[in-house]
Amino acid sequence: MNKRRLGSSGFEVSALALGGNVFGWTLDEARSFRVLDAYVAAGGNFIDTADVYSRWKPGNRGGESEAIIGKWMKGRGNRARVLIATKIGMEMGPGKKGLSRAYIVRGVEESLARLQTDYIDLYQSHTDDADAPIEETLEAFATLIQQGKVRAVGASNFTGERLAKSLAASRTGRLAAYVSLQPHYNLCERSGYESDLEPVCRANGLGVIPYYPLAAGFLSGKYRSEADLGRSPRGAGLKKYLDERGRRILGALDVVAGRQSSTPASVALAWLMARPGITAPIASATTVEQLDSLVAATRLSLTPADLEALDKASA
């Protein structure tokens, strides 16, 4: 799997990042290990998770994904060969959320313990915190970098304005600077990133690692009617895409997939990988077979005609 530079971090990351949101949710430990093993065997080295994964599952408390990844790294002895990205900021319980210095200092220790490591490669603000001064957040991250507990920091779910303000603050003081952004971006969700965030990212040389690159599975092509929505727990949230534009996008994916002897999911990922400034989409897999179809995207070379068809259908 080819590698790409992640902003100014110095990291060389796989063109496809493996999402860890399913570990401890729809995947138990044994099946998570199989997917992780297959990803590394395919040449992948970039694994994304968060402290809050998967707190939403009944009986979970949060941290389940980090704990599974930590146990896997410990058992395989491969910590130095993978790049781990995790996040902080989403609510983990009463009084446990945000980007204050006190909470970051506490949260990083808990993540390090679950991951069974003494450093995190990319530590990300999971969502903006209007109650925490930008300078306080970035100063806390700078301290963690100086201590060797974090190698680089990134942002997720920021507006373009707040991201720009954070980057400006980094230039005026001894503060950490975000090297990457994790936005919601795919063929169905284009306007928010392209109009608001892309100009900031490209002007500042940020790496971009989009989440939900397959629109929660819609772009795989398995949801083509309302009757299909009951096929998975995510199906109910995909009704919004079953409109004229959504069907137009699926049609274009089918055509390009046919020309490329590929699948709609692989083509949708390859479109993202070909977009200017994109480093690596983050995709999760629940089986090794599903992972194989995602990895196949890294080997696709979409033609100008392919890209034009997808751009036009999703405009």
C-alpha positions as CSV (number, residue, x, y, z in Angstrom):
1,M,0.0,0.0,0.0
2,N,1.5,3.3,-1.0
3,K,2.3,5.9,1.6
4,R,1.6,9.6,1.8
5,R,3.0,12.4,4.0
6,L,0.6,13.6,6.7
7,G,0.8,17.4,6.7
8,S,3.9,18.6,8.5
9,S,4.1,15.7,10.9
10,G,6.8,13.9,9.1
11,F,4.6,10.7,9.2
12,E,4.4,8.5,6.1
13,V,0.9,7.0,6.4
14,S,-1.0,4.5,4.3
15,A,-3.3,5.9,1.7
16,L,-6.1,4.1,3.5
17,A,-6.5,4.5,7.3
18,L,-8.2,1.8,9.3
19,G,-11.1,3.0,11.4
20,G,-11.4,1.6,14.9
21,N,-15.0,2.6,15.7
22,V,-16.3,-0.9,15.1
23,F,-13.8,-2.5,17.6
24,G,-15.8,-3.4,20.7
25,W,-19.0,-2.4,19.0
26,T,-20.0,-4.7,16.1
27,L,-16.7,-6.6,16.3
28,D,-15.5,-8.5,19.4
29,E,-11.8,-8.8,20.3
30,A,-11.1,-11.9,18.2
31,R,-12.6,-10.6,15.0
32,S,-11.0,-7.2,15.6
33,F,-7.7,-8.8,15.7
34,R,-8.3,-10.6,12.4
35,V,-9.1,-7.3,10.7
36,L,-6.1,-5.6,12.2
37,D,-3.8,-8.4,11.2
38,A,-5.2,-8.3,7.6
39,Y,-4.8,-4.6,7.4
40,V,-1.1,-4.7,8.4
41,A,-0.5,-7.7,6.1
42,A,-1.8,-5.6,3.2
43,G,0.8,-2.9,4.0
44,G,-1.4,-0.6,6.1
45,N,0.2,1.3,9.1
46,F,-2.4,4.0,10.1
47,I,-5.1,3.1,12.6
48,D,-7.6,5.7,13.9
49,T,-9.7,5.4,17.1
50,A,-11.0,7.6,19.9
51,D,-11.5,7.4,23.7
52,V,-15.3,7.5,23.2
53,Y,-15.4,4.3,20.9
54,S,-17.7,2.6,21.6
55,R,-19.5,4.1,24.6
56,W,-22.8,4.1,22.7
57,K,-23.1,0.3,22.9
58,P,-25.2,-0.9,25.8
59,G,-22.9,-2.1,28.6
60,N,-19.9,-0.2,27.3
61,R,-18.2,2.7,29.1
62,G,-15.9,4.0,26.3
63,G,-12.3,3.1,25.6
64,E,-13.2,-0.4,24.3
65,S,-11.6,0.3,20.9
66,E,-8.4,1.6,22.3
67,A,-8.2,-1.3,24.7
68,I,-8.6,-3.8,21.9
69,I,-5.9,-2.1,19.8
70,G,-3.6,-1.9,22.8
71,K,-3.9,-5.6,23.5
72,W,-3.4,-6.4,19.8
73,M,-0.2,-4.3,19.6
74,K,1.1,-5.8,22.9
75,G,0.5,-9.3,21.6
76,R,2.0,-8.8,18.2
77,G,4.9,-6.7,19.4
78,N,4.4,-4.2,16.6
79,R,3.9,-0.8,18.2
80,A,6.8,0.7,16.4
81,R,5.5,-0.4,13.0
82,V,2.0,1.2,13.3
83,L,0.9,4.8,13.6
84,I,-1.9,5.3,16.2
85,A,-4.3,8.2,16.0
86,T,-6.8,8.7,18.8
87,K,-9.0,11.5,20.0
88,I,-10.3,13.4,23.0
89,G,-13.2,15.8,23.6
90,M,-16.4,13.8,23.2
91,E,-18.3,13.1,26.4
92,M,-17.1,10.1,28.3
93,G,-19.4,10.6,31.3
94,P,-20.4,13.3,33.7
95,G,-17.8,16.0,33.7
96,K,-15.6,14.1,31.3
97,K,-15.5,16.0,28.0
98,G,-14.0,19.0,26.3
99,L,-10.6,20.4,25.6
100,S,-9.5,22.1,28.8
101,R,-6.0,21.6,30.0
102,A,-7.0,19.6,33.0
103,Y,-9.2,17.2,31.0
104,I,-6.5,16.7,28.3
105,V,-3.9,15.9,30.8
106,R,-6.2,13.4,32.4
107,G,-7.6,12.0,29.2
108,V,-4.2,11.3,27.6
109,E,-3.1,9.1,30.5
110,E,-6.3,7.1,30.3
111,S,-5.8,6.6,26.5
112,L,-2.1,5.6,27.0
113,A,-3.1,3.0,29.6
114,R,-5.8,1.5,27.4
115,L,-3.4,1.5,24.3
116,Q,-0.6,0.0,26.5
117,T,1.9,2.4,25.0
118,D,3.9,5.4,26.3
119,Y,3.1,7.6,23.3
120,I,0.4,8.5,20.8
121,D,1.4,9.3,17.3
122,L,-1.5,11.6,16.4
123,Y,-3.7,13.0,19.2
124,Q,-6.8,14.8,17.9
125,S,-9.3,17.2,19.3
126,H,-12.4,15.1,18.5
127,T,-14.7,18.2,18.4
128,D,-14.3,21.9,19.1
129,D,-14.9,23.2,22.6
130,A,-16.1,26.8,22.7
131,D,-15.7,26.8,26.5
132,A,-12.0,26.1,26.4
133,P,-9.7,28.9,25.2
134,I,-7.8,27.9,22.1
135,E,-4.5,28.9,23.6
136,E,-5.2,26.7,26.7
137,T,-5.9,23.6,24.5
138,L,-2.8,24.1,22.3
139,E,-0.6,24.8,25.3
140,A,-1.7,21.5,26.9
141,F,-0.9,19.7,23.6
142,A,2.5,21.4,23.5
143,T,3.2,20.1,26.9
144,L,2.3,16.5,25.9
145,I,4.6,16.8,22.9
146,Q,7.5,18.1,25.0
147,Q,6.9,15.2,27.4
148,G,7.1,12.7,24.6
149,K,3.5,11.4,25.2
150,V,2.2,12.7,21.9
151,R,4.1,13.1,18.6
152,A,1.7,15.4,16.7
153,V,-1.8,16.8,17.1
154,G,-4.8,17.1,14.8
155,A,-8.3,18.4,14.8
156,S,-11.7,17.0,13.9
157,N,-15.2,18.4,13.5
158,F,-14.0,22.1,13.5
159,T,-15.5,24.9,11.4
160,G,-13.1,26.6,8.9
161,E,-13.2,29.7,11.1
162,R,-12.2,28.0,14.3
163,L,-9.6,25.9,12.6
164,A,-8.0,29.0,11.1
165,K,-8.1,30.8,14.5
166,S,-6.3,27.8,16.1
167,L,-3.6,27.7,13.4
168,A,-3.1,31.5,13.8
169,A,-2.8,31.1,17.6
170,S,-0.1,28.5,17.0
171,R,2.0,31.0,15.1
172,T,1.8,33.7,17.8
173,G,3.1,31.7,20.8
174,R,4.8,28.6,22.0
175,L,1.8,26.4,21.2
176,A,1.3,23.1,19.4
177,A,-0.1,23.4,15.9
178,Y,-2.6,21.1,14.3
179,V,-1.0,19.1,11.4
180,S,-4.2,17.4,10.2
181,L,-8.0,17.6,10.0
182,Q,-10.5,14.8,10.2
183,P,-13.6,16.1,8.4
184,H,-16.9,14.5,7.3
185,Y,-16.3,14.2,3.5
186,N,-17.4,11.9,0.8
187,L,-19.3,11.9,-2.6
188,C,-22.6,12.6,-0.8
189,E,-21.2,15.2,1.6
190,R,-19.1,17.6,-0.3
191,S,-20.1,21.2,0.3
192,G,-19.2,21.5,4.0
193,Y,-15.6,20.5,3.5
194,E,-15.0,22.0,0.0
195,S,-16.4,25.4,0.7
196,D,-15.4,25.9,4.4
197,L,-12.5,23.7,5.3
198,E,-10.6,22.8,2.2
199,P,-9.2,26.4,1.6
200,V,-7.9,26.5,5.2
201,C,-6.3,23.0,5.0
202,R,-4.6,23.7,1.6
203,A,-3.4,27.1,2.6
204,N,-1.8,25.7,5.7
205,G,-0.6,22.4,4.4
206,L,-2.7,20.2,6.7
207,G,-3.1,16.5,6.1
208,V,-6.7,15.6,5.6
209,I,-8.1,12.2,6.8
210,P,-11.9,12.1,6.0
211,Y,-14.2,10.0,8.1
212,Y,-17.4,8.3,6.8
213,P,-15.8,8.1,3.3
214,L,-18.5,5.7,2.2
215,A,-21.4,7.7,3.8
216,A,-21.9,5.1,6.5
217,G,-22.2,2.4,3.8
218,F,-24.5,4.1,1.3
219,L,-21.7,4.4,-1.3
220,S,-21.1,0.7,-1.1
221,G,-24.3,0.4,-3.2
222,K,-26.1,-2.0,-0.9
223,Y,-28.8,0.5,0.0
224,R,-30.8,1.3,-3.2
225,S,-34.4,1.4,-1.8
226,E,-36.1,2.0,1.5
227,A,-36.5,-1.7,1.8
228,D,-32.7,-2.0,2.0
229,L,-32.4,0.3,5.0
230,G,-33.2,-2.5,7.5
231,R,-30.1,-4.5,6.4
232,S,-27.9,-3.0,9.1
233,P,-28.0,-0.8,12.3
234,R,-26.8,2.2,10.2
235,G,-29.5,1.8,7.6
236,A,-32.1,4.0,9.2
237,G,-29.8,7.0,9.0
238,L,-29.3,6.7,5.3
239,K,-32.8,7.5,4.1
240,K,-31.6,11.1,3.5
241,Y,-29.4,9.9,0.7
242,L,-32.1,8.1,-1.2
243,D,-33.1,11.1,-3.3
244,E,-32.4,11.9,-7.0
245,R,-28.9,13.0,-6.3
246,G,-28.1,9.9,-4.3
247,R,-29.3,7.6,-7.0
248,R,-27.4,9.6,-9.6
249,I,-24.2,9.1,-7.5
250,L,-24.8,5.4,-7.3
251,G,-25.4,5.2,-11.0
252,A,-22.1,6.9,-11.7
253,L,-20.3,4.6,-9.2
254,D,-21.8,1.6,-11.0
255,V,-20.6,2.8,-14.4
256,V,-17.1,3.6,-13.2
257,A,-16.9,0.3,-11.2
258,G,-17.8,-1.5,-14.4
259,R,-15.1,0.2,-16.4
260,Q,-12.6,-0.5,-13.7
261,S,-13.7,-4.1,-13.0
262,S,-14.1,-2.9,-9.4
263,T,-16.8,-2.2,-6.8
264,P,-18.7,1.0,-6.0
265,A,-17.1,1.1,-2.5
266,S,-13.6,0.9,-4.0
267,V,-14.4,3.6,-6.6
268,A,-15.8,5.9,-3.9
269,L,-12.7,5.6,-1.9
270,A,-10.4,6.0,-4.9
271,W,-12.3,9.3,-5.8
272,L,-11.4,10.6,-2.3
273,M,-7.8,9.5,-2.6
274,A,-7.5,11.4,-5.9
275,R,-8.9,14.7,-4.5
276,P,-6.4,17.5,-4.0
277,G,-5.0,17.7,-0.5
278,I,-6.5,14.4,0.7
279,T,-4.1,12.2,2.6
280,A,-6.0,9.1,3.6
281,P,-9.7,8.3,4.0
282,I,-10.6,6.4,7.2
283,A,-12.7,3.3,6.6
284,S,-13.7,0.6,8.9
285,A,-14.3,-3.1,8.1
286,T,-16.2,-5.8,9.9
287,T,-14.7,-8.8,8.0
288,V,-11.4,-9.5,6.3
289,E,-13.3,-9.8,3.0
290,Q,-14.8,-6.3,3.4
291,L,-11.3,-5.0,4.2
292,D,-10.0,-6.5,1.0
293,S,-12.5,-4.5,-1.0
294,L,-11.4,-1.3,0.8
295,V,-7.7,-2.0,0.3
296,A,-8.4,-2.6,-3.4
297,A,-9.2,1.2,-3.7
298,T,-5.5,2.0,-3.1
299,R,-4.7,0.1,-6.4
300,L,-7.2,1.9,-8.6
301,S,-6.2,4.6,-11.0
302,L,-9.3,6.5,-12.0
303,T,-9.2,8.1,-15.4
304,P,-10.0,11.8,-16.0
305,A,-13.3,10.6,-17.5
306,D,-14.1,8.6,-14.4
307,L,-13.4,11.5,-12.1
308,E,-15.5,13.8,-14.3
309,A,-18.4,11.5,-14.1
310,L,-18.3,11.2,-10.4
311,D,-17.8,15.0,-9.9
312,K,-20.7,15.7,-12.1
313,A,-23.1,13.2,-10.5
314,S,-22.2,14.4,-7.0
315,A,-22.1,18.2,-7.7
